[in-house]
């Protein structure tokens, strides 16, 4: 199965039709020619890598995630498994800065990198939601994007880190690393992957389809909240 690809440089009228079709038929698609600068992505990833490279004792001072902060735990066979670490942050810029004081050695550097990334990714998400509204002929085409453009929205930013396996090629159901089967409760998930594979989506025919990683693109997942709205 070929994953739908949305080229944001396409003509607007055609673009909205393609976005709606991808949402309806797949609930998942890849976005290319987006507006997020590479240097913004690189700075965020560098800051993230620096945090996860810290000793466990230092990282644990940022947790436990309740819900925001550092987490490293298993939540059952259908959830996080293995040595997955994550950092969950609210997307409010002031919240990011306050959290940065315990996350990074240089709070200003970390918060600027993360806030710049969130701002750019939020613009991509807002554009996609506007296209959905246009394609569905919603009277107020900004009605969906308004839900995420407010700094006080409940949007969150999550950074996942998967440490290398100690024993390669010896995977079992007890030491697989990653997320198990799940759906996302929010409106949209804007997902960036690096060159590590493993992502799969479940199609309407009942098959799990592997998704080829693409560090130059974003993957968009339609969340439960958007699905039930229409």
N, C-alpha and C positions, 0 to 999 in steps of 0.2 A: 504494500500500500504506500502511495506517495503522500507525504505530509503536505497539506496546503501551504503555499508560500504567499505572503502578502507583501507586495513591493509598495512601500509608502510613497514612491516617486510617481506612481501611476496617476492618471487623471482621476479627479475626485469622484465623479459620478460612477465610474466603473469600480473604483476602489470600494465604495460602500457596499455594492452588490457582492463583491468577492468576500468581504469581511463577514457579512451576514450569512452567506452560504457556508463559510468555514465554521462559523459558530454553530449553525444549525446542524450541519452534517457530521462535524468532527468534535466540536467543542475544544479544538486545539489547532494552532497554526504557528508557522514561523514568520517572523517579521524581518524584512531586510530593508536596506536603505533608510534606516531609522536616523533620528537626529542626535543620538547620544555620542559625543566625541570619544575617540579611542583613548585620549589622554585622561579623560574623566573616569573611564572604566579602569584603566591601568592604575591610577592613583588609589582608587577604592580597593582594588585587589591587593595592592602592595600593603596598604594599611591593615587589611584583613589578615594577610599572611603573617605580618609582624605580630599581630595579637595572638594568633593560634600557635605561633612558634614559642610563645612564652611557657615557662614551667607551669605545670598543672596547679601548683599552689597559688600562683599569681592569677591565673585565669579564674579559679574558683572564687576569688574575692569579688568577682563581678557577678557571681551567681549566689544562690540558684535562681533560675529564670522564673519570676513570679508575676506576670508572665515574661516581663522583659529582663534581659540580662544574658548571662552565659549558661548554657546547659550542655550536659553530656550524660545521657541516660537512655536506657531501653524502655520502650513503653508497650512491649508485647509483640507477638508474631505478626500483627498486621500494622505495625507502626515503625518507628525508628528502630534499627537493629545495628548491632555491632558498635564500633567505637566512633559513632557520629558525634561531632561537636557542632554547636551552633551558637550564634549570637543573635538575639531577637531584640529589635529596637523599634520604638515608636517613631514615625516619620516626622514628627514635629521638630523643627530645627533647634528650638530651645531644649527640648528633651534630649536630642542627640548630643548637644554640647555638654549638658549636665552629665550624661552618661559617659561621655568621653573622658571625664576627669579620672575615672577609675579604670577605663578600658585601655587608654594609651598613655605613653610617656609624654607625648605632646598632644594635649587635648585639642588645641586649635587646629593642628595639622590633620588629625583624625576626623574631627567634626566637619571641617571644610571639605575634605575628600568625600565623606559619606553624604553630606548634604548636597553637594554638587551632583553626585550620582543620583540621589533620590529625586532631585528636582528634574533632571533630564529624563529619568525613567518615568516619572509621573506625567510628564508631557506626552510621552509615547502612549501611556495608558489612557490619558484623556483624549488623545486624538482617535484612538481605537474606539472608545466609547461614543464619541461624537459620530463616528462613521456608522456604528451600530444603530444609533438613534436615527440618523439620516436614512439608512437603508430600510428601517422599519417604519419610516414616516411618522416618527414621534413628533408632536407639535413643537415641543421645546427640545431642540437637538442637543442642548447642553444639560438636560435634566440628569443624565447619568454621570457625566464627567464632573458635575458640581459635587457629587458625593465624595470624590477623591481629591479635588483641587483645594478644598478647605484644609488649612494646616491643622485644624483641630479634628480632622476626620479620624476614623479608626484604622487607617492604613498602617501597615507594619512593614518593616524591612528585616529580612532574615538572611543571614550568611551561614551557609553550611560548610563544614570542613570534614572531609573523610580521610583520616590518617591512613598511610599505606598499610597493607596487610603484612603481618609479621611472617606468615607462611603463605606464600603465593601458590596458586593452583591447588589449594586444599580447602576450597569453599564447601560448606555444608549449609543446611538450613539453619544451623545454629550460629554461624558466623558470617552470614551475608551482611554486607554493609549497605545501608541506605534506607529509604522509605518503603514500606509495604504498600499494598493496595489502599488507595484513599481517594477522596474527592476534596476539592478545596472549598471551604464555606464562603469565601469572600466573593466580590464581584468579578475581579480579574486577578490572575497571577501573572506577573511579568517576570519570566525566568531567564536568567543568563547562565549558560553552561560554559565550561572551559573545554579542553580537548579530551575529557574523560567521558566515556560512553556509559550507558546503564539506564538511561531514561526510557520508559515504555508508556504507551497509552493503550487504553482498552477501547476497541471500536464497537460499533453497534452490532457487528456480527459475532461478538463474543471472543475476539482474538486479541492477544497482547501484541502490540506492534512496536518494535524497537525504533527509537528516534536517534538518528545520527547527530552527534554533537556538532555545533557550529559556533565558535567563539565570536564570529562577526555578526551574529544575529541574536534576536530575542525570541523566546518561545512564549506564546500567550495561551493561558489555560482559562477557559470559561468556568467561573466559580458557580457554586450552588445558588447564590443570591441573584446572579444575573439570569440563570436558567429559569428559576421559578417566576421571575418578573415578567417573562414573556411566554 
